[in-house]
Amino acid sequence: MRNRYDVVVVGGGNAAFCAAHAAREHAERVLLLEKAPKEWGGGNSYFTAGAFRTTYAGLDDLVPLLDEVDEERLARTELPPYGPEDFLEDLMRVTHGRSDKTLASILANDAREVVRWLKEKGIRWRLLYERQSYQVEGKHRFWGNLALGSVGGGKGLMYQHATAAERSGVEVRYGHAVRSLLPDGEGGVRGVVCRSDDEGEQEIEAGAVVLACGGFESDVRMRAQYLGPGWDLAKVRGTPYNTGDGLEMALKLGAQPYGHWSGCHSVAWDANAPEVGDLELTNLLTKQSYPLGIVVNAEGRRFIDEGADFRNYTYARYGAEILRQPGAIAYQLFDAKTEPLLRQDEYTAPGVSRYEARSVRELASKIGVDEEALARTVEEYNASIQPGEFNPAVKDGKRTRGIIPPKSNWALPLDTPPYLAFAVTCGITFTFGGLRIDEDGRVLDRGGRPMAGLFAAGELVGGLFYHNYPGGSGLTAGAVFGRRAGYAAARSVRG
Ligand SMILES: Cc1cc2nc3c(=O)[nH]c(=O)nc-3n(C[C@H](O)[C@H](O)[C@H](O)COP(=O)(O)OP(=O)(O)OC[C@H]3O[C@@H](n4cnc5c(N)ncnc54)[C@H](O)[C@@H]3O)c2cc1C
């Protein structure tokens, strides 16, 4: 009986553990198979900041979730309400109205309940003061509608998930790569074939299988094939193990591809970062304070509107803009006025590509950009800034006029030495294309029919994200659809 389970979950990130926790509420024998060895367990979810986009009527609504409450700080905290309709609107706006309406509504509507459920499972919550708030007039003002995160970031999240699974009796096997799905001969699935170094290849029978084994961002060939030229050169921000396995095996059995297969989430990532995620530094290699400064390419030219919106709504598409620049490199520039406002953990992490100079020309020479070109860009930018009050906690409308691209908010002159530059390249986070699921996480075939015994959640679900993504939605989507898939998988086994 060792190789017969009620529910087998493939993958070991946030979506997989959510599916396993949910399945275990109703099913006796739940097995989670993770391809990576234990030290690389946790998938991309391990590398995250642990930021979950959820909804709330206000600060009081989130307080009961929090692990520790600092009353004095809470009294000085301002958090504008963010309802399911706001989440849905943000998702639709950034995806150009393309997000699947059913999946998008589920995500927005379940986002609050799922974090409560996760707390019950043992996930510990905190407010993301250092990442998502600024101190203005003595108050901590949250911006970008992303306030809640797991204690210990992604590392803490995955530790808490693994502890919860152990407590509830979910069996977890690391170093077990699922190679294929066992067809039931009627268009459905009756188990998996997996491989490990110790046990070799084996068949595992299952009442239901939940695929939660990530996208194809770590497969260089698939990146070039689906995302297009140049994407083979992007650095991978997280796990090297998300190589599209789940997608390939489900498509082979007739699952329906869905969503934005040529699209992905990618960000400004330290140019010194290794080719795949760093288990120690994890998300610290990101560089997300660019709305406070300007970004230039290796020719000294600006190429994005750094202040188009809060960084939560622009960062996931700016990696692709950097990839398109000469040498796939760019420089974020700040001065002494903005330096104290930078996310300190990201900009002072060990080994970051930081340059400092007393003048813009000296900075240009240090980063290897033409001095004349950079000096002209900075002069034109400084001269184009319109009057208005700078406030990083709101879209302050302090903008440029007469330059292309504009800077639409938070435009402060770059005029106070020392000047700082940080070299960034494109870091790919995850891919948007995936499998088509229904509201219970059942994988649909090319004719739109559920494939018996097959469910999916997390990055390998298609149809939610197109072009862009509201920050913090990946973990929430994995939790919402992982939980639904886990429940439905267990239900399907019980008949
Ligand atoms: C640096 C970084 C920071 C991020 N920060 C945030 C954030 O703060 N908030 C947010 O919402 N999102 C964030 N994201 C995005 C987020 O990580 C993903 O959206 C989310 O974690 C995906 O969860 P998942 O469970 O689908 O995939 P993963 O967590 O990647 O898990 C997939 C797992 O499947 C395993 N696997 C692959 N193939 C097989 C196979 N054949 N057999 C068995 N197992 C297999 C992999 O080893 C991996 O462990 C970040 C991502 C990165 C890389």
The ligand as an SDF file (V2000), in Angstrom:
LIG
                    3D

 53 58  0  0  0  0  0  0  0  0999 V2000
   12.7090   36.4640   -5.5700 C   0  0  0  0  0  0  0  0  0  0  0  0
   11.2130   36.3180   -5.6260 C   0  0  0  0  0  0  0  0  0  0  0  0
   10.4120   37.1290   -4.8220 C   0  0  0  0  0  0  0  0  0  0  0  0
    9.0230   37.0160   -4.8850 C   0  0  0  0  0  0  0  0  0  0  0  0
    8.2730   37.7400   -3.9930 N   0  0  0  0  0  0  0  0  0  0  0  0
    6.9310   37.5320   -3.9550 C   0  0  0  0  0  0  0  0  0  0  0  0
    6.1390   38.1140   -2.9190 C   0  0  0  0  0  0  0  0  0  0  0  0
    6.6390   38.7350   -1.9630 O   0  0  0  0  0  0  0  0  0  0  0  0
    4.7920   37.9250   -2.9890 N   0  0  0  0  0  0  0  0  0  0  0  0
    4.2040   37.1660   -3.9630 C   0  0  0  0  0  0  0  0  0  0  0  0
    2.9790   37.0320   -3.9800 O   0  0  0  0  0  0  0  0  0  0  0  0
    4.9450   36.5420   -4.9040 N   0  0  0  0  0  0  0  0  0  0  0  0
    6.2820   36.6940   -4.9200 C   0  0  0  0  0  0  0  0  0  0  0  0
    7.0300   36.0380   -5.8540 N   0  0  0  0  0  0  0  0  0  0  0  0
    6.3210   35.1440   -6.7870 C   0  0  0  0  0  0  0  0  0  0  0  0
    5.9960   33.8440   -6.0710 C   0  0  0  0  0  0  0  0  0  0  0  0
    7.2010   33.2030   -5.7090 O   0  0  0  0  0  0  0  0  0  0  0  0
    5.2180   32.8610   -6.9030 C   0  0  0  0  0  0  0  0  0  0  0  0
    4.1120   33.4540   -7.4720 O   0  0  0  0  0  0  0  0  0  0  0  0
    4.7360   31.7160   -6.0070 C   0  0  0  0  0  0  0  0  0  0  0  0
    5.6600   31.4130   -5.0170 O   0  0  0  0  0  0  0  0  0  0  0  0
    4.5100   30.4960   -6.8250 C   0  0  0  0  0  0  0  0  0  0  0  0
    4.1770   29.4240   -5.9590 O   0  0  0  0  0  0  0  0  0  0  0  0
    4.0930   27.9840   -6.5330 P   0  0  0  0  0  0  0  0  0  0  0  0
    3.8200   27.1070   -5.3650 O   0  0  0  0  0  0  0  0  0  0  0  0
    3.1840   27.9230   -7.7090 O   0  0  0  0  0  0  0  0  0  0  0  0
    5.5470   27.6740   -7.1290 O   0  0  0  0  0  0  0  0  0  0  0  0
    6.9170   27.3950   -6.3830 P   0  0  0  0  0  0  0  0  0  0  0  0
    6.9440   27.9940   -5.0290 O   0  0  0  0  0  0  0  0  0  0  0  0
    7.9940   27.7710   -7.3170 O   0  0  0  0  0  0  0  0  0  0  0  0
    6.9160   25.8220   -6.1790 O   0  0  0  0  0  0  0  0  0  0  0  0
    7.0280   24.9460   -7.2680 C   0  0  0  0  0  0  0  0  0  0  0  0
    7.7920   23.7180   -6.8030 C   0  0  0  0  0  0  0  0  0  0  0  0
    7.6210   22.6630   -7.7390 O   0  0  0  0  0  0  0  0  0  0  0  0
    8.8110   21.8930   -7.7420 C   0  0  0  0  0  0  0  0  0  0  0  0
    8.8460   21.0860   -8.9640 N   0  0  0  0  0  0  0  0  0  0  0  0
    9.1200   21.4930  -10.2250 C   0  0  0  0  0  0  0  0  0  0  0  0
    9.0510   20.4500  -11.0740 N   0  0  0  0  0  0  0  0  0  0  0  0
    8.7280   19.3610  -10.3280 C   0  0  0  0  0  0  0  0  0  0  0  0
    8.5290   17.9960  -10.6400 C   0  0  0  0  0  0  0  0  0  0  0  0
    8.6620   17.5250  -11.8790 N   0  0  0  0  0  0  0  0  0  0  0  0
    8.2090   17.1300   -9.6260 N   0  0  0  0  0  0  0  0  0  0  0  0
    8.0860   17.5790   -8.3370 C   0  0  0  0  0  0  0  0  0  0  0  0
    8.2780   18.8750   -8.0020 N   0  0  0  0  0  0  0  0  0  0  0  0
    8.5910   19.7600   -8.9830 C   0  0  0  0  0  0  0  0  0  0  0  0
    9.9060   22.9240   -7.6510 C   0  0  0  0  0  0  0  0  0  0  0  0
   11.1000   22.3620   -7.1900 O   0  0  0  0  0  0  0  0  0  0  0  0
    9.2920   23.9430   -6.6830 C   0  0  0  0  0  0  0  0  0  0  0  0
    9.6800   23.6800   -5.3690 O   0  0  0  0  0  0  0  0  0  0  0  0
    8.4140   36.1120   -5.7950 C   0  0  0  0  0  0  0  0  0  0  0  0
    9.2220   35.2790   -6.5730 C   0  0  0  0  0  0  0  0  0  0  0  0
   10.6090   35.3640   -6.4820 C   0  0  0  0  0  0  0  0  0  0  0  0
   11.4420   34.4340   -7.3120 C   0  0  0  0  0  0  0  0  0  0  0  0
  1  2  1  0
  2  3  1  0
  2 52  2  0
  3  4  2  0
  4  5  1  0
  4 50  1  0
  5  6  2  0
  6  7  1  0
  6 13  1  0
  7  8  2  0
  7  9  1  0
  9 10  1  0
 10 11  2  0
 10 12  1  0
 12 13  2  0
 13 14  1  0
 14 15  1  0
 14 50  1  0
 15 16  1  0
 16 17  1  0
 16 18  1  0
 18 19  1  0
 18 20  1  0
 20 21  1  0
 20 22  1  0
 22 23  1  0
 23 24  1  0
 24 25  2  0
 24 26  1  0
 24 27  1  0
 27 28  1  0
 28 29  2  0
 28 30  1  0
 28 31  1  0
 31 32  1  0
 32 33  1  0
 33 34  1  0
 33 48  1  0
 34 35  1  0
 35 36  1  0
 35 46  1  0
 36 37  1  0
 36 45  1  0
 37 38  2  0
 38 39  1  0
 39 40  1  0
 39 45  2  0
 40 41  1  0
 40 42  2  0
 42 43  1  0
 43 44  2  0
 44 45  1  0
 46 47  1  0
 46 48  1  0
 48 49  1  0
 50 51  2  0
 51 52  1  0
 52 53  1  0
M  END
$$$$
